[in-house]
Amino acid sequence: MRFSRSILICIYFLSAFLILQCTLLCSPAISGSEILGPDRIKDQKGRVIEVNGTFDRIISLYGAHTENLYSLGVKEEIAGVSINDDYPPQVKNKKDFSYHDGLEKFLAAKPDLILIRPMIDRGYSRLISRLEKAGITVVSLQPNTVQEMKNYWKILGVLTGKQERAQSMVRTFDKGIEYISGKTNRIEGRKEVYFEAIHSRMKTFAPNAIAVYALRKAGGIHIARDADQVKGSNIARYSKEKILAKANQIDVYLSQKGPMNQVTKQKIRKEPGFDIIRAVKNDQIYIVDEKIVSRPTLRILLGINAIGGYLYPDIFDREVHKHIKGLLNGF
């Protein structure tokens, strides 16, 4: 029996959600990935990969991997992408893959490299083991901080033979941050923000998470700096009681929206007790796409611009947006 694409996507997201919850609640910290030499890298599982020439048939099972491969100029070498990938638009022409697929589908595509992230390593270890036994190189990567993100781009550069392009990505990102910082350095009386990660569980972001970095660079102050980070993740616990204890300090209530957090302004507004939060009373609730604030890609610059537009529209005007878009057009 063949499932429709929509049903497969629903199954994909449900499974991802369940794996994420297990990851957040019980997984140990993941060892860091690193470049060990010009042609040698270590992934987050601890695999040491010797890169003897570039990989020609790559399957990416994470949207950030796919987007970064395109930014590196790797296009024809991509043999498949995750079932929910939608950026850049060209991915619609690539074959869909999921970690629910059987080994045979992967083998039929004849990949020489499969890019995954740690949650797949843990949740689908049998599939990963069988892929490796078939002679396919598997690399698990997912940075949680901006510094890790830059290193991650460089690792992808080693794997694809695009080291200089990876360095160019880092330089472009740094130029964007320098430009934005020049705009935000003069802000006085910065707005205090509660940045929500998962509404149903009252989760926020860890202090060093990419999303919090985006908020800080946009000129905001994350009010949940005392949040209890979930070990080995970029998520942190923050109870409703703690949120309400700071109700009068929260100028802006910001939430990311994505598969794991299908939130709306109305849902936040109607949350029992939230009517006392200053941001809720003043209708300062904003939703931002998780793909531009949590995914480790160059589009984090767009996420900073989007958040800045909510907080300080007089500063993050059309000129700033145009400048950032101009930086990204080269990728």
N, C-alpha and C positions, 0 to 999 in steps of 0.2 A: 504494500500500500504506500503510495507516494503522498507525502505531506505538502501542503501549500507553503509558499515562502513565509506568509504571515504567521502560520502555525509554528513553523520552525523558529522564527524570530521570537515568538512568545516563549517557547521552550528554552531557547538560548538565554533570554533575560532571566527567566525563573531560575534556571540552573546557576547562572552567574550570581544572582542574588543570594542563593543558598550557600554557594561557595564563599562569597564575600562575608556573610555572617559568621561562618566557621573561621575564616581568616581573621576577622576582627576579634573574635572571642577567644580563640585558642592557639593561634599560630605563633611560633617563636620568631624572634627577629631574624631577618634575612641577611646573610652576608653580602657585602657590597660587591658590585661588579667593578672591574678595572682593566686598564690596558697594561699588559705585562711586557710588551715589546712592540716593534713595528708591525709584526704579523701574528700577534698572540694576545688573546683577551681571556678574561675570566667572567662568566656570567653570574647571576645572583644565586644560582643553585650550587656554584662552585665548580662548574665545568670549565676546563681549560681548553680553549679552541685554538688550534694552529691553523692560520689562514694561508693555505698554499694556493694562491691565485684567488680570484673573485668567485663568488657564487652566482650561477647563471639562472637558477630557477628557485625563486624564493616564495614561500607561502607565509603571509603575515596573519597572525590570529589576534591582533590587537590594533584598533584604529590608529593609535599614536604611532605604532611602528610603520603602518602603511603611509600615513601622512608624512612622516619623516623620511621615508624612502623616496617619496616623490620630491621632497625638498632637496634631497641629496642628488637628484637627477636620475634616480634609479626607477625606470618605468617598464621597459621591455622585459627586464629580468623578473618582474613580479608575476608569478604563476597563479597566485590566488590570494584572496583576502578574506577577512572575517565576514560572516554573514550579515552583520549590521554596519559594515563600513559604508560611509556615504561622502567622504571627503578625501582628496579632491574629487570633483564630479567624474573624472575619468575612471574611477574604481568600478563604476557600473558595468564596465566592459570586461572586468576580471571575473574569473570563476569564484563562486562562493564556497567557503569552507567553514566548518565548525568543529569544535572538539567533541561533538556528538557523532561526527561522521566515523564510519568504520575505517580500519587501516587500508582497505583496498582502494578507497577513493583517493587517499593521499598518495599511495604508491602509483596509482594510475597517472597522477599528475607529474611524476618523476621529479620531485623537488630535491635539491641538494642542501637547502637550508630552510628550516621552519623557525620563525620567530614567535615566541610565546611570552607570557608573563608569569610570575610566580604562582598565582592562584591556579593556573592551568597545570603547572608542575605538580602542585599538591593535590588538586582535585581529580586529575586524570593521569595519574602516574603510570597506569598500565598502558594506556595509549602511547604516552611519551616513550616508555621503555621499548615498546614494539617498534616505534619509528626509529629509534636509535639502533636497535638490533638489525634493522633493515639497511643500515648504513647512512641514514640521513642525519645531518648535523642539526641539533636542536639548541637554541639559545634563548634563555629566559632573562628578560630585562623589564624593569619598571621603576624608574626613579621617583622618589618622593619629595626631593628638595630641588631648588634651582641649580645648585652646584652639581648634584647628581645628574640633573637633566643635561647639562653641558657635557659632562663626561660620557653620558649615554649617547649623545649625538656623535661624539668622537669614536665610540665603540662601533656604532653603525657604520661610520666612515671606514674603519679598519675592515669590517666584514664585507663591505661593498667596493673597496678600493677607491673610496671618495673622501680620503682624509682631508684634502685641501678644502673641499666643499663643506665638510663638517666644521672645519675651522672658520669658514666664512659664515656659517650659520651662527656660530658663537659670537663672532664680531658684529654681525647684524643685530643680534639680540642685545648685545651690550650697547650698541649705538642707540637703539630704541629706548633702552632704560636710561641712558644718559640724557637723551632728549626729553623724556617724560620727567625725569628728576629736575631738570632745569625749569620745568613748568610748575612743579609741585613744591619746590623748596621754599617758596615764598608764602605758602598757605599758613595762616594763623588760625587758631581755634579749630583744629582738625576734628572732623566728625568721628564719633565713636559708633562702631558698627558691630552688630552680632551677625556673624557669617555662618549660616546653617549648611550642613552637609547632608544629613538625612533627617527629615522632619519627624517621621514616625517614631524615631528612636532618640530624638533630641541630641543628635550628634553634630559636633562642629568639626573644625579642622585643627590638626596639630600645629603648634607654634611655628614650625619650620616648613609647613606644607606649601606647595606651590601656590595654592589658592590664597593663603594668607600673605604670601609674598606679593601676589598681584594686588591684594587689598592695600598693603602698606605702600607699594609704589604708586598707587592711585591717590595716596594722601589720607587714607583712612586709618583708624586705630581699631584693632581687633579687641573687643571688650572681653573676650573669653580667653585671655592669655593664661589664666589659671586652669584651663581645661586639662583633664586627665587623658593623656595620649594612650591610645590602644597600641600595645607593643607591636612593632613591625609593620605599622601602617601610617597613613597620613591623616587618620581620623582620630577624634578625641571625644571623650564623654563629657556632656554638659547637661545636667538635669534641668527640667523646667523650673524647679525651685531656684536654681542659680540664675537662670535667665530672668525670672521675675524679681529676684533680689536686686537686679541691676536695671529694672524697667525704666527708671527715670534717667538713666545715663545713655540708653540706646537711642541714638539719633536716627540711625538707619538700620532696618532689618533686611539683610541680604541673604538670598538662598540660591544655591545652584540647582539647576534642573537637568535631570538626565534619567536614564533607565532605572536607577536605584532611588531616585527621589522625584517622583511625579507630583510635585508640589505646585500650588497656585497661590496667588495673593489672597484669594478668598479663603482658602484652607488655613493659611496663617492667621488671617484676620479673625476667623471663627474659632481658633484654638481656645479652649476654655482657659480663662485667666489672662490671655494675651491683650485684652482690651485696656490693661493698665500700662502697657509698654508705650513709651513716648513715640517711637517710630510708628506704631500701629495707630495711635490716636491722631498722628499728624499725616497719616497716609504716606509714610516713607518706607514702603515695602517694595523691594525690587527683586526680580528673578533674572538670573544670568545663566547662560548655557554652560554646562559643565565642560563642554569640549574646548572652550576658550579660557577656562580658569583652572582646570584640574589636569588636563592632558598635557604631557611634556612636549609641546611643539612650539614653533615660532609664533603660533597664534595666541600665545599667552599675552603678547603685546596688544592684541585686539581685546583680550579680556581686561587688561589694565585700563585700556581706553574706555571700555564699556562701563566698568565700575566707576571710573573717574567721571564719566558723563552723568551718572546717577548722583554722585556726591557733590561735584563741583562743575556744573554745566558751563559756567562762564570761563573756566580754564580749559576744559576738554571740549573745545569747539571744533568746527569743521576743519580748521587749519591743522589741529593736532591729528585728527582722524586721517586727513589727507597725507600728512607726513608719514604716519605709521603704515598706511596702505602702500605708500611709495617704497618704503623699506622692504616690505614683504613681497612686492611684485617681482623681485628678482628670484623668488623661490616658488 
